[in-house]
Amino acid sequence: MPELLISARWVVPVEPAGTVLRDHAVAVRDGAIEAVLPAARARERFASYEPVELESHVLIPGLVNAHTHAAMALMRGLADDLPLMRWLEEHIWPAEAKHVSAEFVRAGTELACAEMLLGGITTFNDMYFFPESSLDAALAAGMRSVHGIIAIEFPSAYASDADDYLRKGLDLRDRRGGEPLASFCFAPHAPYTVSDATLKKIGTLAAELDCPVHIHLHETSDEIERSIAEHGVRPLERLARLGLLGPGLIAVHCVHLEAEEVATLARHGASVVHCPSSNLKLASGFSPIEELRKKGVNVALGTDGAASNNRLDLFQEMRTAALLAKAVSGNPEAMPAHAALHAATLAGAQALGLGTRTGSIVPGKAADLVAVELAGPALLPVYDPVSHLVYAAGREDVSHVWVNGRPCVLSGKLQNPASSGLETQARMWQNALDSNADS
């Protein structure tokens, strides 16, 4: 692995908060950040390192997609403009029942990894069937990834019941837990698809193994009403009674929260993953992000799956999250640009238990780095590079991506030769799903 000296017009380390370093360089050795210092001094101190000169770029930590269903990239646009439960029950779940396999998940995750890397995402948190196929695809792409030990009560091609899902997921964790770019979390799908017995078992296992719990929570008003009808309490209270509230909880969506529930999440140190585009597309509602942030809740960003977004694009999520926070709170100062970037980087890493490894440009952390070129009519002049990252730039402006010091994208091009076959593979699966839709 080459020793690199990456010099950029701006470096935004995310830690300390609000910092923008002009004409700085990042020295990379053995896949880790060795030093961050002014470029002139760096060229003297690290004269033997391979230089990477980024004269019109901002260098940021790799983006962290804290919630997705990567393989569902193969279902992008399969069923649009529908409410969540109709979308799931009439289209997604039937398609999954007929087509999801280890091969489907490998192909879909390979496609998703390519899209995410080109958009500056270096880490993703996945919740889907056949997680070993997703893991293999992520490692082949060179991405950092977290894989869900999923649990759901109904059978699939992957497992027969909730106990079988857990057994297979734990076996995968035991066999592959040593992968340096991969980690695991428990991933019960949602309160409305997982029983009390299964949730209680997950709570016990998560505490024993010190493993996060990743779950859709308070996504729709229907979910709340169903929980009250079936369990007598709202979903968050049900999780609390079952022992699942704590710093390891990764609560996804959290659209419908009362003030005391915001306080409860904060008190227990839980993280919330905000998926603004998916929430908008499915008309789920508006998450009270600024209230969560004010209470001290760690708020990360996720894309959700490409079937409900339809992009795995954290630049879009940063901009949408910042704008929605202002509109929902009635405060133009809500979720400023630096906070949106923090949510897309360090907050996601912290939610996933990776905060000491990635999410900021700090010596000793992994060299998960992204260069964004701020040039051309749409991005000039540059008064504040962080403002541009959130409000003006897009994933098309990403030029370079490194994960653990290895180049994954250079000058806007994927460096993995395997990516050349993705289009053929995607068309093959499209034909299969199309034939099912026509039958």
N, C-alpha and C positions, 0 to 999 in steps of 0.2 A: 504494500500500500504506500503510495508516494506521500512525502511530506509536502504540504501545501502552504502557501502564504497567499491568502485571499484578501486583496485590497479593494475597498469600495469607497465610493464618494460618501456614502452614509452607512453606518452600522447601527442597527436598532437592537440592542441586546435583550430587551423586555425586562430584564433585571439589571440595575434598579429601575423601578417604574418611571416611565416618562423620559428616559434617557435616549438621546440621539447623538451619536458620535460621528463627527465629520472627518473624512479622510483618515479612516482607521483601517487596520488590517487584523485578520484572524489567522493565527498560526495553527495548523492542524498536523498532528502527529499520531500515528497508530490509531486512527479513527476518532481521536478525541481533540477537543479544543485545548491547545497548549497555552495560548496567550491571546489577549486582545489589547492592542496598543496602537498609537499613532503610526501611520503608514511609513513615514520617513524613518522612524526608529526601528520599525519592524524590518525594513529592507536591510538595515545594517546588522541587526541581531540574527536574522534568519536568512542570510544571504544565500545559503545552500539549498533552501526550500524552493520547490517549483512555484513560480509566480503565477497568479491569476489576477489580472488587472480588470477591474469593473468600474470604469470611469464615470458612467452615468447611471449607476445602479445603487439600490439600497439592499443591504444584506440583512436578512431577518432569520430567526429560528424557523426550522421546518414547521409547517402548519400541522395541527393535530385534529383529525376528524374524530370527535369523541363518540359518535354514534352513526353507524351505517349498517346496511345489509348488502355487502359488496356484490355478491353474486346476482343480486336483483338488477344489476346493470343490463342483464339480458332481457329484462322485462320493461325496460325504459319505453314509455309511451304505449304500453300494452292496453291500459285502461285509464282514461283521464276524466277529470271533471266530475268526480263522484264523491259522495261522503265516505268516510273511513270504513264503516262496517259493510256498506254495499260493495265498495271497492275490494275489501278483503273477501267477503263471503261469496260474491258472485263472479269474481275474476281472478284475484291473486291466489287464494287458497286452492281453487280447482286447478289452475295452471300448475301450481307447485305439486299437487297430488299426482299429476300426470307426467311431469317432466323433471322434477328435481332429483338429482342423483349426484354421486361424487364427481362425475364428469361435468355435469352442468355447473356445479359450484366452482370447480377448478377453472372452467372457461370464463364464467361470469366474473370471478374474482381477478383473473388475469386482465380482463378488459377494464375492470374498475381500477386496478392498480395503475395501469397505464394512464387513465384519465386523471387519477389523483396526483400522480407524480408530475405530470405535465402542468398541473395547477398548483404545485408547491406543497402538496400534502405529503409528509414523510412518515406519518404515523396514523393508523386508523384502528378503531375499536369496532369489531365485527360481531354481529348476532345473526347466526344463520345455521341451517342444517349442514351436515358433513363438514365440521370445522377443520378437520385435518386437510381437506382439499383446499380450503381457504388459506390455511397456514402454509401449505406447500406453494401455492401461487404467490403469496406475499413474500416468502423467502426467495423464490425465483426472481421476483421483481426487485429484490433488494430493499424492501420496505420494512419499517418497524410496525408491528401489529399486535393487537390484543384480541384474543379469540374467546368467544362465549361458550361456557359449559351450559348449553341451553337446556331449558325445561319447559315443557308444555304438556297438557294432559291428553291431547289427541295424537294418534299414531301417524307416522309418516314413513317414507322409504328409508329414513335414517334410523328411527327407533320406534319401539312399540308402545311405550308409555313413559310417564315422567321418570320412573326409576331407571328405565333403560337409557333415557337421554342422559341422566346424571352419571350412570355407570360408564357409559361410553365417553362422556366428556372428561371424567376424572381419569380414566385410563389414558386418554390422549395427553392430559396434563402430566401424568406420571412418566409417560414415554418421551414426550417432547419438551418437557419443561426446561431443559437445559439450553434450548436454542437462544443465542444471545440477542436476537432481534425480536423475539416473541415472548408473550406472557399470556396469562389467562384470567378470566373472571367468570363468576356465575352469571347466567343470563336467563332468568325466568322471563318469559315473553311479556306478560302483563298480568295485573291482578285478575282480569276477567278470563284468562286462559290457564291459570295455575291455581291449584287447590291450596287450602290452608295447610294440609299435611305436607305438601311439597315445599311450600314457602318456609314452613317451620324447619324442615330438614335442611334447606339451603342456608337458613340463618345459622344453624348449628355448624354446618360444614364450613361456611365462610369464616366464622369466628375461629374454628380450629386451624384452618389453613391460611388465615390472614389474607383472604382473597376478596376483591371487590364484588359487589352485586350490581348488575346492570339491568335495568327494567324500565319498560314504558310505564309512565305513571301520570295520572290526571291529565290524559291527553284530550279527552272529549267530555262533554256534559253527559252523554249517554253512559260513559264508563262510571261516572260519579253516581248517577241515578241507579244503575244496575247494582253497584256495590251496596248502596243503602238498602235496596230491596232485598238482596240476597244475604247480606252480612250485618245489616243494621248500622254500619258506619261507612264513612268515606274511605277510599282506598289507602290514603296515607295513615290513617288511624289503624286500619287493619294491619298494615305492615308493621306499625309500632307494636301492636299487641303480639305479633308473631316474632318479634325480636330482630327485625331487619333494619331498623334505623340506626345510623352511625356514620362515622367518617368514610366507611367503605361503600356507602350507598351512592350509586350513579343513577339519578332519577331523570329519565328522558322525557322531554316535552314540558311537563308541569305547567300546562296552560291554565287550568282551572284551580286556582289556589285561593283560599281565604287568608286573611291577615295572620291568623294564629298558625296556619299551616306554614306560611313563610317563616315565621318565628321558630316553629318546630324544626324545620330543615336546617336553619341557622344554628340552633342550639345543639343539634346532633352532629354538626360538621359535615353534613351531606353535600354532595355536588349535584348541580342541575345541568343537564345538557339541553341547550336551547337549539331548536331546529326550525328557525323562522320560516323558511321557504316551504317546507313540508306542511307546517301548521297553516300557512296561508292557502296553499293549494287544496288541502283537504277541508278548509273552512273550519278548522278545529278551534280557532280563537287566538287571543293575544296573551302570551305569557307575561306576567308582571315582572319583567327582568330588572327594572330599576329598583323595585321594592326588594327583590332578592339580593341585589348587589348592595343596597344600603344596609341590609341586615347582616351582611358579611358572608352570604352564601357564595361558594365557589361556582361561578357560572362559566361553563365551557360551551363550545359550539359544535354542532354536528350537521351533516347534510341529510340524514336519514338515507333511505335507499333511493337509487335512481328511478325506481318505479313510482315514487311519490314526490319527486322533487322538480325536475327530472335531471338534475345536474349534481355531480359530486364536486362542488365548487365552493370552497371556503371564502374566496373573495366575495362572492355573491352573498354568502351568509353573514360575513362581517358587515357589509353595507346595509343589508336588510335589517340585521339585528340593531345596528346603531340608529337607523331611521325609525324603526318601530318603537324602540325604547323611548324616543323623544315624543312620538305621537301618542303612545299609550299613557305616558306619565304627564303629558302636557308641559314638559320641561325640555327646552332645546339643549340644555347642558347634560342631559341624561346620556349615558354610555358614550363618552367621547371617543375619538379615534384610538387613542392609546389603550383604552379599556377594551375596545372591540378586538384589537390585535392581541392583547393579553388573553382574552377569551378563546381566541383561535390558536393559541400557542401554549403558554405556561399553564393556564387554567385547565386545559384539556389533559396535559401531561400529569398534573397533580391529581385530577379526578381518577386517572387510570393507574395511579401509584407509580408513575414514571417521572415525577417532578425532579428527582435527583439525577436523572439520566438525560432528559431532553426538555425542550420547551423554552429554553433561553440560551443566549450566547455567553456562557460562563466557563472559564477554565476548569477543566476536569470533566465537563459534560461531553456527551457524544457530539460529534461534528455533524449534526442534522441541520443543514443550512440551505437557505433559498435566496437566490439573487433575483431581484425584480428590476427591470430596466425602466427608468422614468425618463423617457425621451419621446419626441414626436409631438405633434400639435395638440393631442388630447391630454398630454401630461406635462405641459410646460405653461408657465414657469412653475418651479417647485419651491414654494415658501416653506412647506412642512411635508417631508416625505411620508410621515405616518398618516397624515390627512389624505394624501394621495393613495396610499395603500388601501384605505378603507372606502373612500368616496369616489375615486377616479380610476384607479388602476384595475386591471382584471387578470384572470389567470393567463390570458394570452401574453401578458407582459413578463411572465416568469421566463428567465433565460437559463438559469443553472440550478440544479438541485443535487445536494450531497446527502447521503444517509450513512451515518457512521464513518464519514470521511470518504466514502466511495461515490464517484460521480454516477448519478442516475439519469440526469438531464444535462446536456451541454449545448449551449446556443439554441435552446428550444427543441432539441432532438433527444428522444429516448436513446439510452446507450445499451439497452438490453436487446440483443439480436432476436430474441424470441418474440418481441413485440410485432415483428413483421407479419406474422400469421394471424393477428387478431381479427382483422376484417373478415377473412374467410370463415373463421370460427364463429364469429357473431352472426354472419348470414346463415350458416348452417342451423344454428339454434333458432333464428328468426323463422326459417322455413318450418321447423318443427312446431313452434308455437302458433304460427299462422295456420297450419293445417289443422291443429286442434281447435282453433277459434272458428274455422269454417265448417267443422264437422258437426 
